[in-house]
Amino acid sequence: MAKAELRAQAVALREAGCSVPDIASRLGVARSTAFTWVRHVPLPDTDERVARRSS
């Protein structure tokens, strides 16, 4: 798979709420690579994340 395709998949997974380690595992890349690809993408607010921030 081409690097641009992997990067696009990584961004889509992040937008869906996946963690960086999960993205790296799914795509077969290093966590550092996955982080570099998605660091500009904020995680969507989930009820669990909102609750953790409020505590």
N, CA, C and O atoms as a Maestro MAE file, in Angstrom:
{
 s_m_m2io_version
 :::
 2.0.0
}

f_m_ct {
 s_m_title
 :::
 protein
 m_atom[220] {
  # First column is atom index #
  i_m_mmod_type
  r_m_x_coord
  r_m_y_coord
  r_m_z_coord
  i_m_residue_number
  s_m_chain_name
  s_m_pdb_residue_name
  s_m_pdb_atom_name
  i_m_atomic_number
  :::
  1 25 0.846 -1.180 0.000 1 A "MET " " N  " 7
  2 3 0.000 0.000 0.000 1 A "MET " " CA " 6
  3 2 0.889 1.240 0.000 1 A "MET " " C  " 6
  4 15 1.917 1.274 0.676 1 A "MET " " O  " 8
  5 25 0.497 2.233 -0.743 2 A "ALA " " N  " 7
  6 3 1.286 3.458 -0.856 2 A "ALA " " CA " 6
  7 2 1.217 4.266 0.444 2 A "ALA " " C  " 6
  8 15 0.231 4.210 1.178 2 A "ALA " " O  " 8
  9 25 2.275 5.006 0.703 3 A "LYS " " N  " 7
  10 3 2.374 5.801 1.921 3 A "LYS " " CA " 6
  11 2 1.217 6.785 2.048 3 A "LYS " " C  " 6
  12 15 0.683 6.966 3.143 3 A "LYS " " O  " 8
  13 25 0.823 7.418 0.957 4 A "ALA " " N  " 7
  14 3 -0.278 8.382 1.001 4 A "ALA " " CA " 6
  15 2 -1.586 7.703 1.404 4 A "ALA " " C  " 6
  16 15 -2.399 8.295 2.114 4 A "ALA " " O  " 8
  17 25 -1.788 6.477 0.959 5 A "GLU " " N  " 7
  18 3 -2.995 5.731 1.325 5 A "GLU " " CA " 6
  19 2 -2.975 5.377 2.810 5 A "GLU " " C  " 6
  20 15 -3.989 5.493 3.499 5 A "GLU " " O  " 8
  21 25 -1.810 4.945 3.295 6 A "LEU " " N  " 7
  22 3 -1.689 4.623 4.717 6 A "LEU " " CA " 6
  23 2 -1.938 5.861 5.576 6 A "LEU " " C  " 6
  24 15 -2.626 5.789 6.594 6 A "LEU " " O  " 8
  25 25 -1.386 6.971 5.168 7 A "ARG " " N  " 7
  26 3 -1.561 8.223 5.910 7 A "ARG " " CA " 6
  27 2 -3.040 8.616 5.951 7 A "ARG " " C  " 6
  28 15 -3.543 9.026 6.997 7 A "ARG " " O  " 8
  29 25 -3.731 8.493 4.827 8 A "ALA " " N  " 7
  30 3 -5.159 8.814 4.765 8 A "ALA " " CA " 6
  31 2 -5.958 7.880 5.677 8 A "ALA " " C  " 6
  32 15 -6.890 8.312 6.355 8 A "ALA " " O  " 8
  33 25 -5.588 6.606 5.689 9 A "GLN " " N  " 7
  34 3 -6.272 5.660 6.572 9 A "GLN " " CA " 6
  35 2 -6.014 6.014 8.031 9 A "GLN " " C  " 6
  36 15 -6.916 5.921 8.863 9 A "GLN " " O  " 8
  37 25 -4.794 6.418 8.342 10 A "ALA " " N  " 7
  38 3 -4.453 6.799 9.712 10 A "ALA " " CA " 6
  39 2 -5.296 7.985 10.160 10 A "ALA " " C  " 6
  40 15 -5.807 7.995 11.280 10 A "ALA " " O  " 8
  41 25 -5.444 8.973 9.306 11 A "VAL " " N  " 7
  42 3 -6.251 10.147 9.642 11 A "VAL " " CA " 6
  43 2 -7.707 9.738 9.844 11 A "VAL " " C  " 6
  44 15 -8.356 10.203 10.782 11 A "VAL " " O  " 8
  45 25 -8.222 8.878 8.979 12 A "ALA " " N  " 7
  46 3 -9.612 8.433 9.111 12 A "ALA " " CA " 6
  47 2 -9.820 7.672 10.419 12 A "ALA " " C  " 6
  48 15 -10.834 7.852 11.094 12 A "ALA " " O  " 8
  49 25 -8.861 6.825 10.769 13 A "LEU " " N  " 7
  50 3 -8.969 6.076 12.021 13 A "LEU " " CA " 6
  51 2 -8.937 7.012 13.230 13 A "LEU " " C  " 6
  52 15 -9.687 6.821 14.187 13 A "LEU " " O  " 8
  53 25 -8.078 8.012 13.183 14 A "ARG " " N  " 7
  54 3 -7.982 8.980 14.290 14 A "ARG " " CA " 6
  55 2 -9.284 9.747 14.430 14 A "ARG " " C  " 6
  56 15 -9.774 9.958 15.539 14 A "ARG " " O  " 8
  57 25 -9.847 10.166 13.293 15 A "GLU " " N  " 7
  58 3 -11.112 10.894 13.321 15 A "GLU " " CA " 6
  59 2 -12.243 10.024 13.866 15 A "GLU " " C  " 6
  60 15 -13.228 10.529 14.404 15 A "GLU " " O  " 8
  61 25 -12.084 8.712 13.719 16 A "ALA " " N  " 7
  62 3 -13.070 7.773 14.249 16 A "ALA " " CA " 6
  63 2 -12.844 7.499 15.737 16 A "ALA " " C  " 6
  64 15 -13.642 6.809 16.372 16 A "ALA " " O  " 8
  65 25 -11.757 8.039 16.290 17 A "GLY " " N  " 7
  66 3 -11.507 7.906 17.721 17 A "GLY " " CA " 6
  67 2 -10.461 6.897 18.118 17 A "GLY " " C  " 6
  68 15 -10.318 6.608 19.306 17 A "GLY " " O  " 8
  69 25 -9.725 6.349 17.176 18 A "CYS " " N  " 7
  70 3 -8.687 5.365 17.488 18 A "CYS " " CA " 6
  71 2 -7.468 6.031 18.112 18 A "CYS " " C  " 6
  72 15 -7.125 7.167 17.785 18 A "CYS " " O  " 8
  73 25 -6.825 5.306 19.012 19 A "SER " " N  " 7
  74 3 -5.593 5.797 19.624 19 A "SER " " CA " 6
  75 2 -4.424 5.619 18.660 19 A "SER " " C  " 6
  76 15 -4.509 4.858 17.696 19 A "SER " " O  " 8
  77 25 -3.349 6.320 18.930 20 A "VAL " " N  " 7
  78 3 -2.156 6.204 18.082 20 A "VAL " " CA " 6
  79 2 -1.604 4.777 18.100 20 A "VAL " " C  " 6
  80 15 -1.284 4.251 17.034 20 A "VAL " " O  " 8
  81 25 -1.476 4.123 19.264 21 A "PRO " " N  " 7
  82 3 -0.989 2.731 19.237 21 A "PRO " " CA " 6
  83 2 -1.901 1.803 18.432 21 A "PRO " " C  " 6
  84 15 -1.420 0.903 17.743 21 A "PRO " " O  " 8
  85 25 -3.208 2.020 18.519 22 A "ASP " " N  " 7
  86 3 -4.147 1.197 17.765 22 A "ASP " " CA " 6
  87 2 -3.980 1.429 16.261 22 A "ASP " " C  " 6
  88 15 -3.987 0.481 15.477 22 A "ASP " " O  " 8
  89 25 -3.831 2.679 15.871 23 A "ILE " " N  " 7
  90 3 -3.626 3.001 14.456 23 A "ILE " " CA " 6
  91 2 -2.349 2.345 13.952 23 A "ILE " " C  " 6
  92 15 -2.340 1.739 12.881 23 A "ILE " " O  " 8
  93 25 -1.279 2.464 14.716 24 A "ALA " " N  " 7
  94 3 0.006 1.881 14.319 24 A "ALA " " CA " 6
  95 2 -0.122 0.376 14.137 24 A "ALA " " C  " 6
  96 15 0.386 -0.187 13.167 24 A "ALA " " O  " 8
  97 25 -0.799 -0.266 15.070 25 A "SER " " N  " 7
  98 3 -0.974 -1.711 14.996 25 A "SER " " CA " 6
  99 2 -1.799 -2.117 13.779 25 A "SER " " C  " 6
  100 15 -1.436 -3.043 13.055 25 A "SER " " O  " 8
  101 25 -2.889 -1.431 13.564 26 A "ARG " " N  " 7
  102 3 -3.769 -1.760 12.431 26 A "ARG " " CA " 6
  103 2 -3.085 -1.581 11.089 26 A "ARG " " C  " 6
  104 15 -3.303 -2.366 10.166 26 A "ARG " " O  " 8
  105 25 -2.253 -0.541 10.976 27 A "LEU " " N  " 7
  106 3 -1.621 -0.239 9.695 27 A "LEU " " CA " 6
  107 2 -0.230 -0.855 9.543 27 A "LEU " " C  " 6
  108 15 0.352 -0.806 8.459 27 A "LEU " " O  " 8
  109 25 0.305 -1.433 10.617 28 A "GLY " " N  " 7
  110 3 1.610 -2.062 10.547 28 A "GLY " " CA " 6
  111 2 2.755 -1.077 10.419 28 A "GLY " " C  " 6
  112 15 3.731 -1.324 9.711 28 A "GLY " " O  " 8
  113 25 2.621 0.063 11.126 29 A "VAL " " N  " 7
  114 3 3.684 1.071 11.119 29 A "VAL " " CA " 6
  115 2 4.103 1.339 12.558 29 A "VAL " " C  " 6
  116 15 3.424 0.919 13.495 29 A "VAL " " O  " 8
  117 25 5.207 2.030 12.729 30 A "ALA " " N  " 7
  118 3 5.682 2.391 14.061 30 A "ALA " " CA " 6
  119 2 4.743 3.423 14.688 30 A "ALA " " C  " 6
  120 15 4.119 4.221 13.988 30 A "ALA " " O  " 8
  121 25 4.656 3.390 16.023 31 A "ARG " " N  " 7
  122 3 3.815 4.383 16.710 31 A "ARG " " CA " 6
  123 2 4.261 5.796 16.409 31 A "ARG " " C  " 6
  124 15 3.431 6.696 16.275 31 A "ARG " " O  " 8
  125 25 5.560 6.001 16.301 32 A "SER " " N  " 7
  126 3 6.056 7.347 16.006 32 A "SER " " CA " 6
  127 2 5.593 7.817 14.631 32 A "SER " " C  " 6
  128 15 5.287 8.995 14.443 32 A "SER " " O  " 8
  129 25 5.545 6.907 13.684 33 A "THR " " N  " 7
  130 3 5.060 7.246 12.343 33 A "THR " " CA " 6
  131 2 3.577 7.579 12.399 33 A "THR " " C  " 6
  132 15 3.139 8.580 11.832 33 A "THR " " O  " 8
  133 25 2.803 6.740 13.084 34 A "ALA " " N  " 7
  134 3 1.366 6.992 13.209 34 A "ALA " " CA " 6
  135 2 1.124 8.345 13.881 34 A "ALA " " C  " 6
  136 15 0.257 9.105 13.450 34 A "ALA " " O  " 8
  137 25 1.881 8.643 14.927 35 A "PHE " " N  " 7
  138 3 1.712 9.920 15.620 35 A "PHE " " CA " 6
  139 2 2.015 11.087 14.685 35 A "PHE " " C  " 6
  140 15 1.277 12.072 14.657 35 A "PHE " " O  " 8
  141 25 3.086 10.977 13.931 36 A "THR " " N  " 7
  142 3 3.452 12.045 12.995 36 A "THR " " CA " 6
  143 2 2.326 12.300 11.992 36 A "THR " " C  " 6
  144 15 2.033 13.446 11.651 36 A "THR " " O  " 8
  145 25 1.709 11.233 11.534 37 A "TRP " " N  " 7
  146 3 0.637 11.366 10.543 37 A "TRP " " CA " 6
  147 2 -0.630 11.979 11.114 37 A "TRP " " C  " 6
  148 15 -1.366 12.647 10.387 37 A "TRP " " O  " 8
  149 25 -0.907 11.767 12.411 38 A "VAL " " N  " 7
  150 3 -2.202 12.192 12.948 38 A "VAL " " CA " 6
  151 2 -2.110 13.257 14.037 38 A "VAL " " C  " 6
  152 15 -3.130 13.603 14.635 38 A "VAL " " O  " 8
  153 25 -0.946 13.775 14.306 39 A "ARG " " N  " 7
  154 3 -0.819 14.715 15.421 39 A "ARG " " CA " 6
  155 2 -1.663 15.971 15.245 39 A "ARG " " C  " 6
  156 15 -1.989 16.632 16.231 39 A "ARG " " O  " 8
  157 25 -2.020 16.311 14.020 40 A "HIS " " N  " 7
  158 3 -2.837 17.494 13.765 40 A "HIS " " CA " 6
  159 2 -4.335 17.219 13.880 40 A "HIS " " C  " 6
  160 15 -5.149 18.136 13.776 40 A "HIS " " O  " 8
  161 25 -4.697 15.946 14.095 41 A "VAL " " N  " 7
  162 3 -6.110 15.557 14.140 41 A "VAL " " CA " 6
  163 2 -6.538 15.389 15.600 41 A "VAL " " C  " 6
  164 15 -6.058 14.483 16.281 41 A "VAL " " O  " 8
  165 25 -7.430 16.248 16.084 42 A "PRO " " N  " 7
  166 3 -7.888 16.082 17.467 42 A "PRO " " CA " 6
  167 2 -8.813 14.879 17.583 42 A "PRO " " C  " 6
  168 15 -9.542 14.553 16.646 42 A "PRO " " O  " 8
  169 25 -8.778 14.219 18.741 43 A "LEU " " N  " 7
  170 3 -9.708 13.125 18.988 43 A "LEU " " CA " 6
  171 2 -11.104 13.706 19.152 43 A "LEU " " C  " 6
  172 15 -11.267 14.772 19.746 43 A "LEU " " O  " 8
  173 25 -12.102 13.020 18.636 44 A "PRO " " N  " 7
  174 3 -13.471 13.507 18.848 44 A "PRO " " CA " 6
  175 2 -13.827 13.404 20.329 44 A "PRO " " C  " 6
  176 15 -13.348 12.511 21.028 44 A "PRO " " O  " 8
  177 25 -14.660 14.310 20.798 45 A "ASP " " N  " 7
  178 3 -15.094 14.258 22.191 45 A "ASP " " CA " 6
  179 2 -16.082 13.117 22.372 45 A "ASP " " C  " 6
  180 15 -17.138 13.075 21.742 45 A "ASP " " O  " 8
  181 25 -15.716 12.206 23.237 46 A "THR " " N  " 7
  182 3 -16.620 11.118 23.598 46 A "THR " " CA " 6
  183 2 -17.082 11.374 25.024 46 A "THR " " C  " 6
  184 15 -16.460 12.154 25.745 46 A "THR " " O  " 8
  185 25 -18.143 10.741 25.431 47 A "ASP " " N  " 7
  186 3 -18.641 10.922 26.794 47 A "ASP " " CA " 6
  187 2 -17.573 10.576 27.821 47 A "ASP " " C  " 6
  188 15 -17.441 11.252 28.842 47 A "ASP " " O  " 8
  189 25 -16.810 9.518 27.546 48 A "GLU " " N  " 7
  190 3 -15.766 9.098 28.475 48 A "GLU " " CA " 6
  191 2 -14.660 10.138 28.575 48 A "GLU " " C  " 6
  192 15 -14.204 10.437 29.678 48 A "GLU " " O  " 8
  193 25 -14.219 10.693 27.459 49 A "ARG " " N  " 7
  194 3 -13.159 11.704 27.486 49 A "ARG " " CA " 6
  195 2 -13.629 12.967 28.172 49 A "ARG " " C  " 6
  196 15 -12.865 13.584 28.914 49 A "ARG " " O  " 8
  197 25 -14.877 13.370 27.940 50 A "VAL " " N  " 7
  198 3 -15.420 14.560 28.574 50 A "VAL " " CA " 6
  199 2 -15.505 14.360 30.078 50 A "VAL " " C  " 6
  200 15 -15.186 15.265 30.849 50 A "VAL " " O  " 8
  201 25 -15.934 13.176 30.496 51 A "ALA " " N  " 7
  202 3 -16.035 12.872 31.927 51 A "ALA " " CA " 6
  203 2 -14.672 12.904 32.607 51 A "ALA " " C  " 6
  204 15 -14.546 13.401 33.726 51 A "ALA " " O  " 8
  205 25 -13.643 12.371 31.930 52 A "ARG " " N  " 7
  206 3 -12.285 12.380 32.501 52 A "ARG " " CA " 6
  207 2 -11.762 13.794 32.660 52 A "ARG " " C  " 6
  208 15 -11.107 14.103 33.656 52 A "ARG " " O  " 8
  209 25 -12.045 14.668 31.684 53 A "ARG " " N  " 7
  210 3 -11.566 16.045 31.770 53 A "ARG " " CA " 6
  211 2 -12.292 16.819 32.869 53 A "ARG " " C  " 6
  212 15 -11.711 17.714 33.482 53 A "ARG " " O  " 8
  213 25 -13.543 16.483 33.118 54 A "SER " " N  " 7
  214 3 -14.356 17.197 34.111 54 A "SER " " CA " 6
  215 2 -13.985 16.814 35.530 54 A "SER " " C  " 6
  216 15 -14.272 17.559 36.466 54 A "SER " " O  " 8
  217 25 -13.356 15.672 35.702 55 A "SER " " N  " 7
  218 3 -13.028 15.176 37.058 55 A "SER " " CA " 6
  219 2 -11.906 15.938 37.677 55 A "SER " " C  " 6
  220 15 -11.512 15.647 38.807 55 A "SER " " O  " 8
  :::
 }
 m_bond[219] {
  # First column is bond index #
  i_m_from
  i_m_to
  i_m_order
  :::
  1 1 2 1
  2 2 3 1
  3 3 4 2
  4 3 5 1
  5 5 6 1
  6 6 7 1
  7 7 8 2
  8 7 9 1
  9 9 10 1
  10 10 11 1
  11 11 12 2
  12 11 13 1
  13 13 14 1
  14 14 15 1
  15 15 16 2
  16 15 17 1
  17 17 18 1
  18 18 19 1
  19 19 20 2
  20 19 21 1
  21 21 22 1
  22 22 23 1
  23 23 24 2
  24 23 25 1
  25 25 26 1
  26 26 27 1
  27 27 28 2
  28 27 29 1
  29 29 30 1
  30 30 31 1
  31 31 32 2
  32 31 33 1
  33 33 34 1
  34 34 35 1
  35 35 36 2
  36 35 37 1
  37 37 38 1
  38 38 39 1
  39 39 40 2
  40 39 41 1
  41 41 42 1
  42 42 43 1
  43 43 44 2
  44 43 45 1
  45 45 46 1
  46 46 47 1
  47 47 48 2
  48 47 49 1
  49 49 50 1
  50 50 51 1
  51 51 52 2
  52 51 53 1
  53 53 54 1
  54 54 55 1
  55 55 56 2
  56 55 57 1
  57 57 58 1
  58 58 59 1
  59 59 60 2
  60 59 61 1
  61 61 62 1
  62 62 63 1
  63 63 64 2
  64 63 65 1
  65 65 66 1
  66 66 67 1
  67 67 68 2
  68 67 69 1
  69 69 70 1
  70 70 71 1
  71 71 72 2
  72 71 73 1
  73 73 74 1
  74 74 75 1
  75 75 76 2
  76 75 77 1
  77 77 78 1
  78 78 79 1
  79 79 80 2
  80 79 81 1
  81 81 82 1
  82 82 83 1
  83 83 84 2
  84 83 85 1
  85 85 86 1
  86 86 87 1
  87 87 88 2
  88 87 89 1
  89 89 90 1
  90 90 91 1
  91 91 92 2
  92 91 93 1
  93 93 94 1
  94 94 95 1
  95 95 96 2
  96 95 97 1
  97 97 98 1
  98 98 99 1
  99 99 100 2
  100 99 101 1
  101 101 102 1
  102 102 103 1
  103 103 104 2
  104 103 105 1
  105 105 106 1
  106 106 107 1
  107 107 108 2
  108 107 109 1
  109 109 110 1
  110 110 111 1
  111 111 112 2
  112 111 113 1
  113 113 114 1
  114 114 115 1
  115 115 116 2
  116 115 117 1
  117 117 118 1
  118 118 119 1
  119 119 120 2
  120 119 121 1
  121 121 122 1
  122 122 123 1
  123 123 124 2
  124 123 125 1
  125 125 126 1
  126 126 127 1
  127 127 128 2
  128 127 129 1
  129 129 130 1
  130 130 131 1
  131 131 132 2
  132 131 133 1
  133 133 134 1
  134 134 135 1
  135 135 136 2
  136 135 137 1
  137 137 138 1
  138 138 139 1
  139 139 140 2
  140 139 141 1
  141 141 142 1
  142 142 143 1
  143 143 144 2
  144 143 145 1
  145 145 146 1
  146 146 147 1
  147 147 148 2
  148 147 149 1
  149 149 150 1
  150 150 151 1
  151 151 152 2
  152 151 153 1
  153 153 154 1
  154 154 155 1
  155 155 156 2
  156 155 157 1
  157 157 158 1
  158 158 159 1
  159 159 160 2
  160 159 161 1
  161 161 162 1
  162 162 163 1
  163 163 164 2
  164 163 165 1
  165 165 166 1
  166 166 167 1
  167 167 168 2
  168 167 169 1
  169 169 170 1
  170 170 171 1
  171 171 172 2
  172 171 173 1
  173 173 174 1
  174 174 175 1
  175 175 176 2
  176 175 177 1
  177 177 178 1
  178 178 179 1
  179 179 180 2
  180 179 181 1
  181 181 182 1
  182 182 183 1
  183 183 184 2
  184 183 185 1
  185 185 186 1
  186 186 187 1
  187 187 188 2
  188 187 189 1
  189 189 190 1
  190 190 191 1
  191 191 192 2
  192 191 193 1
  193 193 194 1
  194 194 195 1
  195 195 196 2
  196 195 197 1
  197 197 198 1
  198 198 199 1
  199 199 200 2
  200 199 201 1
  201 201 202 1
  202 202 203 1
  203 203 204 2
  204 203 205 1
  205 205 206 1
  206 206 207 1
  207 207 208 2
  208 207 209 1
  209 209 210 1
  210 210 211 1
  211 211 212 2
  212 211 213 1
  213 213 214 1
  214 214 215 1
  215 215 216 2
  216 215 217 1
  217 217 218 1
  218 218 219 1
  219 219 220 2
  :::
 }
}
